Amino acid sequence: MDLSIIIPVYNAGALINRCLDSIFSQQGKYEIEVICIDDGSTDNSVELIKSRKEDNIIILQQENAGPAKARNKGMNVARGRYMAYLDADDYWLPGFIEETIAFLDSNTECIAVTVGQKHITTSGTHILPAIINNNDVTPQVLDDFYSFWLQHNHICTGSIVIKTEIAKATGGQREDLRICEDLEFWTLIATYGKLGFIPKMFFVSDGSKVAETIGWVEKHIKRWNAAVPVECWEERLLRRLPKQLPDAYIQKRGEIAQNLAYTILLSKRYDLARTQILKYGKDFPSGKMKKILTLSAKSSLTWFVVSRVLMYREYHRK
């Protein structure tokens, strides 16, 4: 078995066939299995998967517990030499499986490889990383993963293929995290060996139709409420990272700290959000949001006003 593909499924009836079609239309000589984990769906997702004609789809079920638990459930039964995650509202473009497997087979020192991505959101379309449009960039083994990640933001859930034995050795994604659990996992994976990068756009993230169907707040509220302080987020990482943390890791953690602080704010835990901003704000990425958060957090009165305005804006997003 060459590749195990793990798909958490939660009320994905509108898009699950697009996701599966993008897998089974791939060309190449390899053997795959597709492991779909139903995370307590209440729509017709499971019925649609069962109606597929392919015989290499495995369906597992669990009560709603989030994508990390679902991915770990799939990982634990995966039989492929390599494994990949794909969310039910996303899809791959032709060539993803063939080229990622070929890269890892040729570069045996690598424990994982990532590809270029297109993200379609309610605010527009974004291509990551921008260097995939540079014809001089070729597939490469990354000597400094954290610096490359910081500069190019080149990795996400559907864009990576990992050696299964390595993924299992990590223990999988943290099930107590419902937001940024993927970022914690990529950071952890990189402590086990080198990663590679293929500068071709093979992955598309397009959950905009789901957001339009169920609404922005309803789609995200569980994740907002489950956001944790960055100290909790990095507990497992600090056991494997060097005591002298790499500068690129500290800067990347700053990006994640800003994301977590803002998400905590949206769960209306205003005091905790402010504490995180005051502690990690100096490492936030430069930009308008850093200025808004760090300046407003200095004064309790200003923070009271600005935090409520930001929360209102997100809760009334169209």
FINUZA-222239 format. One record per residue (C-alpha): residue number from 1; x, y, z. Coordinates in Angstrom, 2 decimals, decimal comma, always signed. Layout:
BEGIN
<r k="NUM" X="X" Y="Y" Z="Z"/>
...
***
This chain:
BEGIN
<r k="1" X="+0,00" Y="+0,00" Z="+0,00"/>
<r k="2" X="+1,49" Y="+3,32" Z="-1,08"/>
<r k="3" X="-0,78" Y="+6,03" Z="+0,30"/>
<r k="4" X="-3,48" Y="+6,28" Z="+2,96"/>
<r k="5" X="-5,75" Y="+9,31" Z="+2,56"/>
<r k="6" X="-7,56" Y="+10,41" Z="+5,72"/>
<r k="7" X="-10,72" Y="+12,51" Z="+5,41"/>
<r k="8" X="-12,64" Y="+13,81" Z="+8,45"/>
<r k="9" X="-16,29" Y="+14,15" Z="+7,46"/>
<r k="10" X="-18,76" Y="+16,39" Z="+9,26"/>
<r k="11" X="-21,97" Y="+17,39" Z="+7,46"/>
<r k="12" X="-20,07" Y="+17,46" Z="+4,18"/>
<r k="13" X="-22,85" Y="+16,28" Z="+1,89"/>
<r k="14" X="-22,58" Y="+19,34" Z="-0,34"/>
<r k="15" X="-18,91" Y="+18,77" Z="-1,24"/>
<r k="16" X="-17,79" Y="+15,24" Z="-0,34"/>
<r k="17" X="-18,17" Y="+13,88" Z="-3,86"/>
<r k="18" X="-16,01" Y="+16,69" Z="-5,28"/>
<r k="19" X="-13,33" Y="+15,77" Z="-2,74"/>
<r k="20" X="-13,47" Y="+12,05" Z="-3,53"/>
<r k="21" X="-13,62" Y="+12,63" Z="-7,28"/>
<r k="22" X="-10,37" Y="+14,60" Z="-7,04"/>
<r k="23" X="-8,70" Y="+11,56" Z="-5,45"/>
<r k="24" X="-9,99" Y="+8,84" Z="-7,72"/>
<r k="25" X="-9,36" Y="+10,83" Z="-10,91"/>
<r k="26" X="-5,60" Y="+10,97" Z="-10,15"/>
<r k="27" X="-3,36" Y="+9,15" Z="-12,60"/>
<r k="28" X="-0,35" Y="+6,99" Z="-11,77"/>
<r k="29" X="+0,81" Y="+3,53" Z="-10,72"/>
<r k="30" X="+0,23" Y="+3,37" Z="-6,98"/>
<r k="31" X="-2,08" Y="+1,70" Z="-4,49"/>
<r k="32" X="-4,22" Y="+3,86" Z="-2,21"/>
<r k="33" X="-6,83" Y="+3,56" Z="+0,49"/>
<r k="34" X="-9,28" Y="+6,31" Z="+1,45"/>
<r k="35" X="-10,27" Y="+6,41" Z="+5,12"/>
<r k="36" X="-13,34" Y="+8,57" Z="+5,79"/>
<r k="37" X="-14,08" Y="+9,29" Z="+9,44"/>
<r k="38" X="-17,64" Y="+10,44" Z="+10,08"/>
<r k="39" X="-17,43" Y="+12,94" Z="+12,93"/>
<r k="40" X="-21,07" Y="+12,69" Z="+13,98"/>
<r k="41" X="-22,65" Y="+14,02" Z="+10,79"/>
<r k="42" X="-26,39" Y="+14,66" Z="+10,76"/>
<r k="43" X="-26,74" Y="+15,08" Z="+6,99"/>
<r k="44" X="-26,40" Y="+12,56" Z="+4,14"/>
<r k="45" X="-22,58" Y="+12,54" Z="+4,04"/>
<r k="46" X="-22,19" Y="+8,87" Z="+4,97"/>
<r k="47" X="-24,90" Y="+7,74" Z="+2,54"/>
<r k="48" X="-23,15" Y="+9,58" Z="-0,29"/>
<r k="49" X="-19,82" Y="+7,93" Z="+0,54"/>
<r k="50" X="-21,42" Y="+4,48" Z="+0,74"/>
<r k="51" X="-22,98" Y="+5,01" Z="-2,68"/>
<r k="52" X="-19,57" Y="+5,40" Z="-4,34"/>
<r k="53" X="-18,48" Y="+2,62" Z="-6,68"/>
<r k="54" X="-14,86" Y="+2,46" Z="-5,45"/>
<r k="55" X="-14,03" Y="-0,52" Z="-3,24"/>
<r k="56" X="-11,02" Y="+1,00" Z="-1,42"/>
<r k="57" X="-12,99" Y="+3,40" Z="+0,78"/>
<r k="58" X="-13,09" Y="+2,67" Z="+4,51"/>
<r k="59" X="-15,72" Y="+4,40" Z="+6,66"/>
<r k="60" X="-15,14" Y="+4,87" Z="+10,38"/>
<r k="61" X="-17,52" Y="+6,64" Z="+12,73"/>
<r k="62" X="-17,29" Y="+8,58" Z="+15,97"/>
<r k="63" X="-19,36" Y="+11,00" Z="+17,97"/>
<r k="64" X="-18,58" Y="+14,62" Z="+17,12"/>
<r k="65" X="-15,14" Y="+15,30" Z="+18,60"/>
<r k="66" X="-13,37" Y="+17,45" Z="+16,03"/>
<r k="67" X="-10,97" Y="+16,90" Z="+13,13"/>
<r k="68" X="-7,87" Y="+16,04" Z="+15,18"/>
<r k="69" X="-9,52" Y="+13,04" Z="+16,81"/>
<r k="70" X="-10,93" Y="+11,97" Z="+13,45"/>
<r k="71" X="-7,52" Y="+12,24" Z="+11,75"/>
<r k="72" X="-5,88" Y="+10,23" Z="+14,53"/>
<r k="73" X="-8,54" Y="+7,55" Z="+14,23"/>
<r k="74" X="-7,72" Y="+7,28" Z="+10,54"/>
<r k="75" X="-3,96" Y="+7,39" Z="+11,13"/>
<r k="76" X="-4,11" Y="+4,49" Z="+13,57"/>
<r k="77" X="-5,55" Y="+2,14" Z="+10,94"/>
<r k="78" X="-3,58" Y="+3,51" Z="+7,96"/>
<r k="79" X="-1,66" Y="+0,83" Z="+6,05"/>
<r k="80" X="+0,12" Y="+2,97" Z="+3,45"/>
<r k="81" X="+3,83" Y="+3,75" Z="+3,41"/>
<r k="82" X="+2,76" Y="+7,38" Z="+3,26"/>
<r k="83" X="-0,33" Y="+9,20" Z="+4,47"/>
<r k="84" X="-2,11" Y="+12,43" Z="+3,62"/>
<r k="85" X="-4,99" Y="+14,44" Z="+5,06"/>
<r k="86" X="-7,72" Y="+15,97" Z="+2,96"/>
<r k="87" X="-10,69" Y="+17,87" Z="+4,37"/>
<r k="88" X="-14,06" Y="+17,05" Z="+2,85"/>
<r k="89" X="-14,59" Y="+20,55" Z="+1,45"/>
<r k="90" X="-11,17" Y="+20,64" Z="-0,26"/>
<r k="91" X="-9,68" Y="+18,81" Z="-3,24"/>
<r k="92" X="-6,51" Y="+17,91" Z="-5,11"/>
<r k="93" X="-5,57" Y="+18,75" Z="-8,67"/>
<r k="94" X="-4,17" Y="+16,12" Z="-11,09"/>
<r k="95" X="-0,62" Y="+15,06" Z="-10,28"/>
<r k="96" X="-0,72" Y="+15,48" Z="-6,50"/>
<r k="97" X="-0,41" Y="+11,79" Z="-5,60"/>
<r k="98" X="+2,02" Y="+10,80" Z="-8,32"/>
<r k="99" X="+4,47" Y="+13,66" Z="-7,73"/>
<r k="100" X="+4,47" Y="+13,58" Z="-3,93"/>
<r k="101" X="+5,08" Y="+9,84" Z="-3,84"/>
<r k="102" X="+7,83" Y="+10,13" Z="-6,46"/>
<r k="103" X="+9,52" Y="+12,90" Z="-4,47"/>
<r k="104" X="+9,54" Y="+10,95" Z="-1,20"/>
<r k="105" X="+10,71" Y="+7,78" Z="-2,94"/>
<r k="106" X="+13,61" Y="+9,74" Z="-4,49"/>
<r k="107" X="+14,51" Y="+11,78" Z="-1,41"/>
<r k="108" X="+14,59" Y="+9,18" Z="+1,31"/>
<r k="109" X="+16,03" Y="+11,61" Z="+3,88"/>
<r k="110" X="+12,71" Y="+13,49" Z="+3,84"/>
<r k="111" X="+9,92" Y="+12,46" Z="+6,19"/>
<r k="112" X="+7,30" Y="+14,63" Z="+4,45"/>
<r k="113" X="+6,73" Y="+16,84" Z="+1,41"/>
<r k="114" X="+4,37" Y="+19,74" Z="+0,72"/>
<r k="115" X="+2,99" Y="+21,38" Z="-2,43"/>
<r k="116" X="+1,57" Y="+24,73" Z="-3,53"/>
<r k="117" X="-1,98" Y="+25,70" Z="-2,59"/>
<r k="118" X="-4,93" Y="+27,79" Z="-3,71"/>
<r k="119" X="-7,27" Y="+29,05" Z="-0,97"/>
<r k="120" X="-10,71" Y="+30,28" Z="-2,02"/>
<r k="121" X="-12,37" Y="+32,24" Z="+0,78"/>
<r k="122" X="-15,20" Y="+34,72" Z="+1,16"/>
<r k="123" X="-12,60" Y="+37,49" Z="+0,91"/>
<r k="124" X="-11,00" Y="+36,25" Z="-2,32"/>
<r k="125" X="-8,51" Y="+33,76" Z="-3,78"/>
<r k="126" X="-4,99" Y="+33,36" Z="-2,43"/>
<r k="127" X="-2,08" Y="+31,35" Z="-3,88"/>
<r k="128" X="+0,52" Y="+30,02" Z="-1,42"/>
<r k="129" X="+3,41" Y="+30,23" Z="-1,53"/>
<r k="130" X="+3,97" Y="+32,96" Z="-4,10"/>
<r k="131" X="+7,22" Y="+31,32" Z="-5,24"/>
<r k="132" X="+5,29" Y="+28,63" Z="-7,12"/>
<r k="133" X="+4,93" Y="+31,24" Z="-9,87"/>
<r k="134" X="+8,73" Y="+31,46" Z="-10,16"/>
<r k="135" X="+9,95" Y="+29,14" Z="-12,93"/>
<r k="136" X="+13,43" Y="+29,06" Z="-11,38"/>
<r k="137" X="+12,17" Y="+27,31" Z="-8,23"/>
<r k="138" X="+12,44" Y="+23,51" Z="-8,42"/>
<r k="139" X="+11,49" Y="+20,69" Z="-6,01"/>
<r k="140" X="+13,80" Y="+20,91" Z="-3,03"/>
<r k="141" X="+14,75" Y="+19,48" Z="+0,33"/>
<r k="142" X="+14,38" Y="+22,18" Z="+2,98"/>
<r k="143" X="+17,49" Y="+22,72" Z="+5,09"/>
<r k="144" X="+15,71" Y="+25,14" Z="+7,45"/>
<r k="145" X="+12,01" Y="+24,27" Z="+7,67"/>
<r k="146" X="+11,05" Y="+26,99" Z="+10,16"/>
<r k="147" X="+12,62" Y="+29,82" Z="+8,15"/>
<r k="148" X="+11,03" Y="+28,57" Z="+4,93"/>
<r k="149" X="+7,65" Y="+28,19" Z="+6,65"/>
<r k="150" X="+7,91" Y="+31,66" Z="+8,19"/>
<r k="151" X="+8,76" Y="+33,24" Z="+4,84"/>
<r k="152" X="+6,40" Y="+31,32" Z="+2,57"/>
<r k="153" X="+3,58" Y="+29,87" Z="+4,71"/>
<r k="154" X="+3,80" Y="+26,83" Z="+2,46"/>
<r k="155" X="+2,06" Y="+24,11" Z="+4,47"/>
<r k="156" X="-1,54" Y="+23,28" Z="+5,31"/>
<r k="157" X="-3,65" Y="+20,21" Z="+5,99"/>
<r k="158" X="-4,30" Y="+19,12" Z="+2,42"/>
<r k="159" X="-0,91" Y="+20,03" Z="+1,00"/>
<r k="160" X="+1,32" Y="+17,53" Z="+2,83"/>
<r k="161" X="+2,22" Y="+13,85" Z="+2,47"/>
<r k="162" X="+4,00" Y="+12,24" Z="+5,44"/>
<r k="163" X="+5,75" Y="+8,95" Z="+6,09"/>
<r k="164" X="+3,16" Y="+6,98" Z="+8,02"/>
<r k="165" X="+5,67" Y="+5,57" Z="+10,50"/>
<r k="166" X="+6,72" Y="+9,12" Z="+11,42"/>
<r k="167" X="+3,16" Y="+10,37" Z="+11,79"/>
<r k="168" X="+2,38" Y="+7,46" Z="+14,10"/>
<r k="169" X="+5,58" Y="+8,02" Z="+16,09"/>
<r k="170" X="+4,43" Y="+11,55" Z="+16,94"/>
<r k="171" X="+1,20" Y="+10,28" Z="+18,46"/>
<r k="172" X="-0,79" Y="+12,26" Z="+15,92"/>
<r k="173" X="-2,53" Y="+15,59" Z="+16,27"/>
<r k="174" X="-3,51" Y="+16,88" Z="+19,69"/>
<r k="175" X="-7,15" Y="+16,03" Z="+20,24"/>
<r k="176" X="-7,59" Y="+18,66" Z="+22,92"/>
<r k="177" X="-6,95" Y="+21,40" Z="+20,36"/>
<r k="178" X="-9,73" Y="+22,51" Z="+18,01"/>
<r k="179" X="-7,83" Y="+25,40" Z="+16,44"/>
<r k="180" X="-4,19" Y="+25,60" Z="+15,28"/>
<r k="181" X="-3,89" Y="+21,85" Z="+15,96"/>
<r k="182" X="-2,54" Y="+21,48" Z="+12,42"/>
<r k="183" X="+0,14" Y="+24,15" Z="+12,96"/>
<r k="184" X="+1,26" Y="+22,44" Z="+16,15"/>
<r k="185" X="+1,49" Y="+19,15" Z="+14,25"/>
<r k="186" X="+3,59" Y="+20,56" Z="+11,38"/>
<r k="187" X="+5,97" Y="+22,06" Z="+13,93"/>
<r k="188" X="+6,25" Y="+18,70" Z="+15,67"/>
<r k="189" X="+6,70" Y="+16,74" Z="+12,42"/>
<r k="190" X="+9,66" Y="+18,96" Z="+11,52"/>
<r k="191" X="+11,52" Y="+17,82" Z="+14,66"/>
<r k="192" X="+11,65" Y="+14,26" Z="+13,23"/>
<r k="193" X="+13,53" Y="+14,98" Z="+10,00"/>
<r k="194" X="+13,73" Y="+17,01" Z="+6,82"/>
<r k="195" X="+10,75" Y="+18,13" Z="+4,75"/>
<r k="196" X="+10,61" Y="+18,72" Z="+1,03"/>
<r k="197" X="+8,69" Y="+21,16" Z="-1,12"/>
<r k="198" X="+7,27" Y="+20,78" Z="-4,65"/>
<r k="199" X="+6,58" Y="+24,23" Z="-6,22"/>
<r k="200" X="+3,44" Y="+23,21" Z="-8,08"/>
<r k="201" X="-0,14" Y="+24,10" Z="-7,19"/>
<r k="202" X="-1,81" Y="+20,76" Z="-6,48"/>
<r k="203" X="-4,16" Y="+21,55" Z="-3,57"/>
<r k="204" X="-7,32" Y="+23,69" Z="-3,47"/>
<r k="205" X="-9,05" Y="+24,72" Z="-0,24"/>
<r k="206" X="-12,57" Y="+25,87" Z="-0,98"/>
<r k="207" X="-14,96" Y="+25,88" Z="+1,92"/>
<r k="208" X="-16,67" Y="+29,09" Z="+0,85"/>
<r k="209" X="-19,82" Y="+27,22" Z="-0,17"/>
<r k="210" X="-20,11" Y="+25,73" Z="+3,32"/>
<r k="211" X="-19,73" Y="+29,16" Z="+4,92"/>
<r k="212" X="-22,45" Y="+30,47" Z="+2,64"/>
<r k="213" X="-24,73" Y="+27,58" Z="+3,61"/>
<r k="214" X="-24,38" Y="+27,47" Z="+7,39"/>
<r k="215" X="-23,13" Y="+30,97" Z="+8,16"/>
<r k="216" X="-19,77" Y="+32,37" Z="+9,26"/>
<r k="217" X="-20,34" Y="+32,29" Z="+13,02"/>
<r k="218" X="-21,94" Y="+28,84" Z="+13,11"/>
<r k="219" X="-19,08" Y="+27,40" Z="+11,09"/>
<r k="220" X="-16,42" Y="+28,74" Z="+13,47"/>
<r k="221" X="-17,96" Y="+29,19" Z="+16,93"/>
<r k="222" X="-16,88" Y="+25,79" Z="+18,34"/>
<r k="223" X="-13,29" Y="+26,47" Z="+17,32"/>
<r k="224" X="-13,34" Y="+29,97" Z="+18,78"/>
<r k="225" X="-14,60" Y="+28,65" Z="+22,09"/>
<r k="226" X="-11,89" Y="+25,96" Z="+22,18"/>
<r k="227" X="-8,92" Y="+28,27" Z="+21,49"/>
<r k="228" X="-6,13" Y="+27,97" Z="+24,08"/>
<r k="229" X="-3,27" Y="+30,26" Z="+25,19"/>
<r k="230" X="-0,08" Y="+29,77" Z="+23,21"/>
<r k="231" X="+1,68" Y="+28,33" Z="+26,30"/>
<r k="232" X="-0,75" Y="+25,42" Z="+26,18"/>
<r k="233" X="-0,44" Y="+25,16" Z="+22,39"/>
<r k="234" X="+3,34" Y="+24,63" Z="+22,49"/>
<r k="235" X="+3,59" Y="+22,30" Z="+25,51"/>
<r k="236" X="+4,43" Y="+19,20" Z="+23,46"/>
<r k="237" X="+6,77" Y="+21,07" Z="+21,12"/>
<r k="238" X="+9,04" Y="+22,34" Z="+23,87"/>
<r k="239" X="+9,89" Y="+18,76" Z="+24,80"/>
<r k="240" X="+11,49" Y="+18,25" Z="+21,37"/>
<r k="241" X="+12,75" Y="+21,68" Z="+20,34"/>
<r k="242" X="+16,22" Y="+22,84" Z="+21,48"/>
<r k="243" X="+16,33" Y="+24,92" Z="+24,66"/>
<r k="244" X="+17,60" Y="+27,83" Z="+22,58"/>
<r k="245" X="+14,54" Y="+28,22" Z="+20,39"/>
<r k="246" X="+15,27" Y="+29,03" Z="+16,73"/>
<r k="247" X="+14,54" Y="+32,65" Z="+15,84"/>
<r k="248" X="+12,28" Y="+31,56" Z="+12,98"/>
<r k="249" X="+10,25" Y="+29,40" Z="+15,36"/>
<r k="250" X="+9,80" Y="+32,34" Z="+17,75"/>
<r k="251" X="+8,57" Y="+34,52" Z="+14,90"/>
<r k="252" X="+6,22" Y="+31,82" Z="+13,63"/>
<r k="253" X="+4,93" Y="+31,33" Z="+17,17"/>
<r k="254" X="+4,20" Y="+35,06" Z="+17,16"/>
<r k="255" X="+1,92" Y="+34,60" Z="+14,16"/>
<r k="256" X="+0,15" Y="+31,73" Z="+15,90"/>
<r k="257" X="-0,09" Y="+33,66" Z="+19,17"/>
<r k="258" X="-1,84" Y="+36,50" Z="+17,34"/>
<r k="259" X="-4,26" Y="+34,04" Z="+15,75"/>
<r k="260" X="-5,01" Y="+32,39" Z="+19,09"/>
<r k="261" X="-5,38" Y="+35,69" Z="+20,94"/>
<r k="262" X="-7,79" Y="+37,02" Z="+18,33"/>
<r k="263" X="-9,76" Y="+33,78" Z="+18,40"/>
<r k="264" X="-9,93" Y="+33,87" Z="+22,21"/>
<r k="265" X="-11,27" Y="+37,41" Z="+21,87"/>
<r k="266" X="-14,03" Y="+36,13" Z="+19,55"/>
<r k="267" X="-15,03" Y="+33,63" Z="+22,24"/>
<r k="268" X="-15,56" Y="+36,68" Z="+24,49"/>
<r k="269" X="-12,73" Y="+35,78" Z="+26,87"/>
<r k="270" X="-11,53" Y="+39,35" Z="+26,69"/>
<r k="271" X="-9,16" Y="+39,35" Z="+29,69"/>
<r k="272" X="-7,31" Y="+36,23" Z="+28,54"/>
<r k="273" X="-6,97" Y="+37,63" Z="+25,03"/>
<r k="274" X="-5,49" Y="+40,84" Z="+26,40"/>
<r k="275" X="-3,01" Y="+38,92" Z="+28,56"/>
<r k="276" X="-1,79" Y="+36,99" Z="+25,53"/>
<r k="277" X="-1,41" Y="+40,17" Z="+23,48"/>
<r k="278" X="+0,59" Y="+41,90" Z="+26,20"/>
<r k="279" X="+2,91" Y="+38,88" Z="+26,53"/>
<r k="280" X="+3,47" Y="+37,96" Z="+22,87"/>
<r k="281" X="+2,46" Y="+41,10" Z="+20,98"/>
<r k="282" X="+6,07" Y="+42,09" Z="+20,26"/>
<r k="283" X="+6,40" Y="+38,93" Z="+18,12"/>
<r k="284" X="+3,12" Y="+39,42" Z="+16,21"/>
<r k="285" X="+3,64" Y="+39,87" Z="+12,45"/>
<r k="286" X="+3,88" Y="+43,50" Z="+11,40"/>
<r k="287" X="+0,67" Y="+44,97" Z="+10,08"/>
<r k="288" X="-2,55" Y="+46,77" Z="+10,88"/>
<r k="289" X="-3,90" Y="+44,04" Z="+13,18"/>
<r k="290" X="-0,74" Y="+44,02" Z="+15,30"/>
<r k="291" X="-1,05" Y="+47,77" Z="+15,81"/>
<r k="292" X="-4,73" Y="+47,55" Z="+16,70"/>
<r k="293" X="-4,28" Y="+44,72" Z="+19,19"/>
<r k="294" X="-1,05" Y="+45,79" Z="+20,87"/>
<r k="295" X="-1,96" Y="+49,46" Z="+21,22"/>
<r k="296" X="-5,49" Y="+48,83" Z="+22,48"/>
<r k="297" X="-4,30" Y="+46,19" Z="+24,99"/>
<r k="298" X="-2,13" Y="+48,76" Z="+26,81"/>
<r k="299" X="-5,19" Y="+50,44" Z="+28,29"/>
<r k="300" X="-8,04" Y="+48,56" Z="+29,93"/>
<r k="301" X="-10,55" Y="+51,18" Z="+28,78"/>
<r k="302" X="-9,31" Y="+51,19" Z="+25,19"/>
<r k="303" X="-9,23" Y="+47,39" Z="+25,20"/>
<r k="304" X="-12,83" Y="+47,26" Z="+26,40"/>
<r k="305" X="-13,99" Y="+49,35" Z="+23,45"/>
<r k="306" X="-11,77" Y="+47,92" Z="+20,70"/>
<r k="307" X="-12,29" Y="+44,26" Z="+21,66"/>
<r k="308" X="-16,07" Y="+44,66" Z="+21,51"/>
<r k="309" X="-15,88" Y="+46,40" Z="+18,15"/>
<r k="310" X="-13,72" Y="+43,59" Z="+16,71"/>
<r k="311" X="-16,03" Y="+40,94" Z="+18,12"/>
<r k="312" X="-19,11" Y="+42,70" Z="+16,69"/>
<r k="313" X="-17,46" Y="+42,95" Z="+13,27"/>
<r k="314" X="-16,77" Y="+39,20" Z="+13,08"/>
<r k="315" X="-20,19" Y="+38,18" Z="+14,40"/>
<r k="316" X="-21,87" Y="+40,29" Z="+11,71"/>
<r k="317" X="-19,63" Y="+39,32" Z="+8,82"/>
<r k="318" X="-21,57" Y="+38,50" Z="+5,63"/>
***
